[in-house]
Amino acid sequence: MTHRAALIGCGRIGTEFADDPRIKGVYTHAGAYMACPRTELVAVCDIDAPKASRCGRRWGVAAVYADAARLMEEQRPEIVSICSPDATHGDVLGTVLQATGVRAVLTEKPLAIDLYDAHKLIRMAEERDIVLAVNYSRRYSDGHRRVKEMIESGRIGNVQKVAGLYTNGILHNGSHWFDLARWLIGDMDRVQGFGVERHAGVDPTLDVWLRFETGPTGFLQGCRAQQFTIFEMDVVGSYGRMRLVESGHRVELFDVGDNPYYSGYRSLRKVEELCVDLHDTLLNAVEDLVNCLEGGGQPRCSGADGLAALRLASAAATSALEGVPVELNGGER
C-alpha cells in the first residue's frame, strides 16, 4: 500500500539539504518520502512560489502550491510534513489537522511557539485520530538508541550531572536538547532560566539550570551563533562519562582508571569513540510514521513528547523573564 504525502515548507530540512554534497543519506522530508517504498510525494507547498517550484522540479512533483489550505483541499494527502518557519508551525498544523483525509503528520520542532496552542493541537489530533510525530531527529538515530541503551544498562553508573551547549534559541535548538535529555535520562521537574540574548524576540537563547525527577541536576548554556553553531551534551555518571559532540555525530565514552599524573588518584579516561550516523533519521521517521498508520502504536517521538520539550523551553523562558525557578509537576506546569 502506498500512502499519499505532502510537504509544506520547501526550505533546508524540507528539501534543500538533499543538494548539500557534505550530507550523506536521507536528510530531508521530501527525500524521505521518495526513498520510502510505502509513500508517494504528491504535492509540495511554500509561500515563496519560486522555492516551491524548485522543490517540485527537484523531486518530479507536478502539484505545487503557495497556499497550504488549497493544497489540503485539492490533494487530500494522508501524510503531511510541516517544515515551515517555527512561528508558523501552530497555524499550519491547525489547518492540516482540520483537513479531510489526513491520517498522520510529521512536524518540525517546535510543535508551536505558544504552549496553550500546542495543547489545543494535541487534543485536536487525538480527537481526529491523527498520528502526530515531531522531528526531534536523534530519537530516530540508531546510534543514539545505542547511547540510550548504554546509559540505561548502567554503562557509566548512576547519572550525577548533565551539561550542554547550544545556539539558536531555546525553542528552536534548546527544545532539541531538552527532548534528548528527557529521552536519555528522564523528565525534569524544575528549571531556572537566565537571560543571554535579551533582544532575541520570541525565541531567546538562554542559560538554563535544571533538575531531573530522579535527582541529578544539570546546566544548559546558550552560546551566540554569529560565528558558529554548537550542540553538545555531557552526561557524567558515578563511574563513567558520555560526551555527545559535533551535534551528536560523535560520542566519546569514558571509564574510571588510575590517574596517569598522580599516584593514588582515580580519574576519567577516554576509552572509546563512536561515530553516530544521523544521515537517515528522516527516512527512519517516515518509516516509523507509516508503521504507526499500518500497525497502530505511537511514533518514536510523539506529539506528547514534542509538547513536553516545548513545556520545558517555555518554562525556562518564563523563569528568565520573572527571575524565579519554575516547578513542573509530573510534566505539567
N, C-alpha and C positions, 0 to 999 in steps of 0.2 A: 504494500500500500504506500502511495506517495502523498505526502501532505503539502498543500499549497502554503508557501511562506511569502511574507512581505517584509521589506526593510524600510524603516523610517529614520532618516538621518544618514547621509552619504559622506560623512567625514572619515577621519582616520580609522577608528575602530569599526565603522560600518563597512568600509571598502578600501580606503586608500593605503592602509598598511600592506595590502597584498602586493603593492608595487614597490615596496621598500626592499632593495636587494639584500639588506642585512638581516631581514626577518625570514626565518625558515619555518616551513609548515603552514598550518591554517591559523591565521591570527585575526581574521575579520568575520563579521556576521555574514556578509554576502558569500565569502569564500566557504564558510562552514555549510551554508545551505546548498551550495553547489557540490561540495565534497560528500555530503551525507546522501547515501543512496535512497533514503526514505523521505527526502524533502525536495521540493522544486521551488526555486525562487521565481515568483511570477510577477512581482511589482516592486518598484523602489520609489522613494519619495524624499525630497528635500526642498525647503522653501527657496533655496538657491537653485533655480532651474538649470543653469549650466552644469552645476555639480551633479544634480540628479541625472542629467542626460549623459554625462561622462560615466557615471556608475552603470547606467543601463547598457551603454555600449560595451563597457568593460566586461560585463557578465552575460551579454546577449539577451537582455531583458527588454521587451518592447514596451511594457506598460510602465511609463514614467510619469510621476506626479509631483506637483508642488504643494498639494493640499492633502493632508492625511485623511481627513473625513471623506473626501471624494474617493480616495484610493479604497478605503474600507467599504464604502457603499458599492463601488463598481466591481471590485475584485473579490471581495469576501474571502480573504485568506483564513486558513485555520490557525497558522502560527505567525506572530508578528514580533520583529525585533525593533526595539526603540533605542536609537543611537543619536538622538538629537542632543543639543546642549543641555547641561544639567538643569538650568532654570525652567526648561520646558517639559521635563520628564513627567511631572504630575499631570499637566493638562493633556499631553499626548496620550499618556496611559489611560486617563479617563475617557478620552474619545475612543480608544481601541477597545476598552472593556465593555463599552456600550454597543459595539458594532455587532451585527448579525454574523454568525458563523465562526467567531473567534473561539478557539479552544485552548490556546496556550500563548503566553507572552514571555519573551526574554528581554529584559530591560537592562540598560547600562545603569551603573550606580551614579549618584544615589537614587533611591526609589522615588524620592521627591525632595524638594527643598524644605517644605513645611511638614512638620511631624503630624499635625492634625489631618492634613490632606493625605498623607501616607496611610494613616489608619483607615480613612474612608475608602481608599483604593483597595486596601487589603480586604475589607469587608465586601466591596463590590465584586472582586474576583471570586471570593468564596460563595457569594450568593448566586453568581452566574456559572459556578463550577468550572472556572477557567484556571488552568495551571499557570502559576506565576513564578518565574525564576528571575534572580538578579545576578548579573555577571560580576561577582567577586571572583576573579579568574583563578586564583590559587586553589580554590576548592576543587577545580576541575583539572588540576595538575596531578598526574600520577606520582611525580616526585614529591610534591608536598603532602600527598596522602601517606607516603613513606615516612616523612618527617613527623606527621601526626602520630603514626603508629609507634615510632621510636619513643616519642615523649610519653605516650600512654602506657607503653610497656615498661617505663621506668629506666630507660637507657641513660638518662642524665640524673636520675633520682627524683626527689620531690622538687617541684619548681619553687625557687625562692624569689627571684626578681625577673622582671621583663623590662627591656628598654627598647626604644625605637627612634628612628629618624624618618622624616618625610618632608615633602614640599607640596605646594599647590592645593591648599585649602583643607580644612578639617572635614568638610563634606565630601569633596572630590577624592582626595587620596587618603585623608585621615580616616574616613569610614572604611576604606580598604584595609587599613592597618587594624582597626577595631574588629572587623569581621575575621581577619586572620587570627587575631589574638583570642577571640571567642571560640573559634573553631579548634585551635590547637590546645588551649588551656582551660577555657570555660568563661562563664558570664562574669561581668563586673557589677559591683553593687555601689560603687562610689567613684565619682570623678571630680576633679577640680581643674578648671582651665585658666590659663594665664595668657594675656594678650601678647602677640608678637607683631603682627601687621594690623594695626588698628584702623587702617583705611582700606581694608581689603573687601569692602562691600558685604554681601550676604554670606560669603564663604571665607572667613579669615583663617590664616594659618596660625594655630595656637600651640603652646606647650600644654601638656595635659598630664597631671598626676592621676593615677588610677589604682583601684583596689579590686582584686578578684574575690568572688564569693568564697573561694576555698582558702583565702588568706594572703597569698602573695600580693605584693604591690609592684607598681612599675611607673615608668615615666616615658612619655612620648614627646619628642622635641621637634618643633617645626622649624625648618630652615627656609631661607629666602631662595627663590627659584630663578633669580635673574641670571646666574652664571651656570647653574647645573640643577639636575634633579637627583633625588635620593630617596630610597625606600629600603629600610633595614629593620630587622628585629633580632634582638639578642635575648635568649632565654637561658638563665643561669639556674641550674639545679643544685641538689645537695652534693652530688659527686660527678658533675659534668656540665657541659655548656653546648648550646647550639646557636650559631650565628647565621642568619639569613641575610645575605648581602647581594649587591648588584640586582636590586629589585626582586630578590628571591631566585635568581637564576643560578646562584651558587650557595651552598650550605657548608659551613665549617663545623666540624664536630670535635669537641674537646673532652678528654678524660682527666682524672686527677693522678698525678705521679710525683716522684721525688723532684724537688726543686734543683735545677742544674747549677744554681749560683750560691745556694746557702744550705749547709748540712742541717738536717733535722726539720726542714720545712717541706710542705707539700704545695703544689701549685697546679693550675690548669695548663694542659699542653695539647696542642692540636694534633689529632691522630688520624683524621680522615677529612677529605673534601669531596662533596657530592656535587655533580653537575645536574641541576634540576631543570627539566625540559618544560617550558611554558608555551611552546610554539603551537601546540594543537589544542589548547584549552578551549577555544570557542567551538571547535568541532566536537570535543567531548561534551560541551554544554548543550549543543543542539541535539546530539545523540541521546543525552540524558533526558532532555525535554520530550523527545519523541518516545522514549521508553515509558515515561510517565503517561503520555497520551494513550499508548497502546496497552500498557500493563498496569496502570494505576501507580499510586505511591507519590511521594514528594520529591522534587528535584534536589540535587545536592546543595544548592543554595536557594532556598525558598523565599517567597515574599516576606515571611515572618523573619527570616534571617536578615533580609535587607532592612526591614523595619527596626530590628534590634541594633544594627550598625548605625542607622540614622538616629535612633534614640540616644545612643552614646555620644555621637558627634554633636547633636543638638544640645545635650546636657552640658557638654564641655563648653560650647559657645555661650550658653546661658550662665554658666558658672563664671566664665571670664568676664562677662558683662556685669554681673552682680557682685563679684568678688567673694563668693562663698562656695563651698563644695555642694554638689548635688548628689543626693542619695537616690539610688534606683532599687526599688523593691521587687525582686523576682523578675527583673527585666522591664518592669513598668515604672514610669516616673510618677 
